[in-house]
Amino acid sequence: MGAFGERAHAFAMSIVERNIVPDAVLRAFIRRNCRKKCLEKFANTEDELEREQAFIDDLRAREAIAEETSKANEQVGNDR
């Protein structure tokens, strides 16, 4: 977000926080932003599924899920 966008966001937040914006308008903007984020996030589900499958394949290929338990135990011991 550029400088103008940051100022616009700060201004919008200030009028929302002062209850100047009617609830109906605020809800409409919230719905619009949620719709936009969902469309961006789920625009290409095939890529998301491929990343998820690659993660699953990586976990299955490992010999153990917790690979360096001794280091984890050392950290726990140092905190006490």
For each residue, the residues with C-beta under 8 A, 3 or more apart:
1: 5 6 9
2: 5 6
3: 6 7
4: 7 8
5: 1 2 8 9
6: 1 2 3 9 10
7: 3 4 10 11
8: 4 5 11 12
9: 1 5 6 12 13
10: 6 7 13 14
11: 7 8 14 15
12: 8 9 15 16
13: 9 10 16 17
14: 10 11 17 18
15: 11 12 18 20 21
16: 12 13 19 20 21 26
17: 13 14
18: 14 15
19: 16
20: 15 16
21: 15 16 25 26
22: 25 26
23: 26 27
24: 27 28
25: 21 22 28 29
26: 16 21 22 23 29 30
27: 23 24 30 31
28: 24 25 31 32
29: 25 26 32 33
30: 26 27 33 34
31: 27 28 34 35
32: 28 29 35 36
33: 29 30 36 37
34: 30 31 37 38
35: 31 32 38 39
36: 32 33 39 40
37: 33 34 40 41
38: 34 35 41 42
39: 35 36 42 43
40: 36 37 43
41: 37 38
42: 38 39 45 48
43: 39 40
44: 47 48
45: 42 48 49
46: 49 50
47: 44 50 51
48: 42 44 45 51 52
49: 45 46 52 53
50: 46 47 53 54
51: 47 48 54 55
52: 48 49 55 56
53: 49 50 56 57
54: 50 51 57 58
55: 51 52 58 59
56: 52 53 59 60
57: 53 54 60 61
58: 54 55 61 62
59: 55 56 62 65
60: 56 57
61: 57 58
62: 58 59 65 67
63: 67
64: 67
65: 59 62
66: 69 72
67: 62 63 64
68: 71 72
69: 66 72 73
70: 73 74
71: 68 74 75
72: 66 68 69 75 76
73: 69 70 76 77
74: 70 71 77 78
75: 71 72 78 79
76: 72 73 79 80
77: 73 74 80
78: 74 75
79: 75 76
80: 76 77
